[in-house]
Amino acid sequence: MIFTRVDDTNSTTIVREFNGEGNLDLATANGSSNDVSVLLGKGIRIITQFQIINLSSN
């Protein structure tokens, strides 16, 4: 098991298939940076590096 830090104040973590390829992915809502980190699943027990999606304040 590998642990990846995405933010100091993640408030919600969701496990779901986001990108249509059939593997489970992870998304965390990050409170201190007002963004979402998405870690894409690539198969059994493999997660790619995460992508950060910034949320606008508007």
Backbone as CSV, one residue per row, in Angstrom:
resi,resn,N_x,N_y,N_z,CA_x,CA_y,CA_z,C_x,C_y,C_z
1,MET,0.840,-1.166,0.000,0.000,0.000,0.000,0.890,1.235,0.000
2,ILE,0.552,2.195,-0.835,1.284,3.456,-0.900,0.337,4.571,-0.502
3,PHE,0.797,5.459,0.359,-0.008,6.592,0.787,0.487,7.846,0.086
4,THR,-0.437,8.638,-0.422,-0.104,9.886,-1.098,-0.808,11.028,-0.401
5,ARG,-0.058,12.036,0.002,-0.660,13.203,0.639,-1.159,14.142,-0.451
6,VAL,-2.430,14.530,-0.368,-2.975,15.440,-1.363,-3.234,16.827,-0.796
7,ASP,-3.554,16.947,0.483,-3.816,18.239,1.109,-3.893,18.027,2.611
8,ASP,-3.582,19.075,3.369,-3.636,18.963,4.831,-5.055,18.906,5.368
9,THR,-6.010,19.442,4.640,-7.372,19.540,5.164,-8.406,18.951,4.214
10,ASN,-8.135,17.758,3.672,-9.167,17.179,2.808,-10.377,16.827,3.657
11,SER,-11.553,17.231,3.195,-12.758,17.060,3.989,-13.637,15.924,3.496
12,THR,-13.496,15.547,2.249,-14.309,14.480,1.682,-13.474,13.667,0.705
13,THR,-13.605,12.357,0.774,-12.957,11.481,-0.199,-14.031,10.627,-0.858
14,ILE,-14.003,10.563,-2.179,-14.982,9.788,-2.937,-14.236,8.751,-3.769
15,VAL,-14.712,7.508,-3.724,-14.185,6.439,-4.579,-15.269,6.153,-5.611
16,ARG,-14.922,6.364,-6.880,-15.904,6.208,-7.954,-15.163,6.076,-9.281
17,GLU,-15.813,5.566,-10.274,-15.235,5.473,-11.610,-15.582,6.775,-12.338
18,PHE,-14.574,7.638,-12.567,-14.821,8.970,-13.117,-14.594,9.087,-14.621
19,ASN,-13.646,8.373,-15.189,-13.230,8.665,-16.559,-13.613,7.605,-17.598
20,GLY,-14.487,6.678,-17.258,-15.061,5.769,-18.240,-14.224,4.576,-18.668
21,GLU,-13.088,4.301,-17.997,-12.272,3.164,-18.395,-12.483,1.939,-17.519
22,GLY,-13.371,2.014,-16.528,-13.743,0.841,-15.755,-13.005,0.617,-14.454
23,ASN,-12.017,1.448,-14.116,-11.277,1.298,-12.857,-11.729,2.352,-11.857
24,LEU,-11.719,1.988,-10.570,-12.100,2.950,-9.542,-11.050,4.043,-9.410
25,ASP,-11.517,5.267,-9.196,-10.671,6.436,-9.022,-10.988,7.057,-7.662
26,LEU,-10.136,7.959,-7.204,-10.347,8.661,-5.936,-10.401,10.153,-6.195
27,ALA,-11.254,10.854,-5.447,-11.277,12.316,-5.493,-11.372,12.820,-4.063
28,THR,-10.607,13.854,-3.745,-10.672,14.463,-2.420,-10.954,15.948,-2.568
29,ALA,-11.851,16.465,-1.728,-12.109,17.901,-1.666,-11.127,18.489,-0.669
30,ASN,-10.353,19.472,-1.105,-9.292,20.057,-0.287,-9.714,21.441,0.196
31,GLY,-9.959,21.549,1.494,-10.490,22.782,2.057,-9.549,23.957,2.041
32,SER,-8.293,23.754,2.391,-7.381,24.892,2.522,-6.982,25.485,1.180
33,SER,-7.006,24.700,0.113,-6.580,25.206,-1.192,-7.742,25.390,-2.170
34,ASN,-8.962,25.117,-1.734,-10.165,25.309,-2.547,-10.058,24.605,-3.904
35,ASP,-9.662,23.321,-3.853,-9.572,22.546,-5.078,-9.920,21.093,-4.806
36,VAL,-9.909,20.291,-5.859,-10.193,18.863,-5.774,-9.002,18.120,-6.363
37,SER,-8.527,17.093,-5.667,-7.467,16.235,-6.194,-8.102,14.950,-6.698
38,VAL,-7.752,14.551,-7.919,-8.290,13.333,-8.522,-7.138,12.375,-8.777
39,LEU,-7.242,11.166,-8.236,-6.245,10.119,-8.442,-6.907,9.048,-9.297
40,LEU,-6.403,8.838,-10.504,-7.029,7.919,-11.447,-6.523,6.496,-11.262
41,GLY,-7.456,5.552,-11.187,-7.108,4.145,-11.068,-6.685,3.577,-12.411
42,LYS,-5.673,2.729,-12.407,-5.174,2.119,-13.639,-5.239,0.597,-13.599
43,GLY,-5.985,0.039,-12.691,-6.093,-1.411,-12.590,-5.991,-1.835,-11.141
44,ILE,-5.741,-3.100,-10.928,-5.716,-3.654,-9.581,-4.632,-2.977,-8.748
45,ARG,-5.056,-2.249,-7.732,-4.178,-1.614,-6.738,-3.204,-0.590,-7.316
46,ILE,-3.460,-0.037,-8.476,-2.555,0.951,-9.056,-3.304,2.269,-9.233
47,ILE,-2.745,3.336,-8.682,-3.307,4.685,-8.808,-2.237,5.572,-9.432
48,THR,-2.618,6.401,-10.383,-1.664,7.309,-11.016,-1.406,8.518,-10.122
49,GLN,-0.466,9.332,-10.524,-0.255,10.605,-9.846,-1.543,11.412,-9.923
50,PHE,-1.753,12.248,-8.926,-3.018,12.960,-8.889,-3.009,14.221,-9.736
51,GLN,-4.205,14.620,-10.135,-4.435,15.864,-10.855,-5.177,16.795,-9.916
52,ILE,-4.844,18.072,-9.945,-5.528,19.051,-9.108,-6.445,19.880,-9.989
53,ILE,-7.702,19.981,-9.577,-8.686,20.782,-10.292,-9.055,21.952,-9.397
54,ASN,-8.678,23.164,-9.793,-8.978,24.352,-9.004,-10.443,24.723,-9.141
55,LEU,-11.035,25.143,-8.028,-12.421,25.586,-8.011,-12.430,27.099,-7.879
56,SER,-13.142,27.762,-8.738,-13.193,29.223,-8.644,-14.094,29.624,-7.492
57,SER,-13.888,30.812,-6.976,-14.713,31.307,-5.872,-15.985,31.956,-6.382
58,ASN,-16.174,32.020,-7.693,-17.376,32.626,-8.284,-18.466,31.611,-8.459
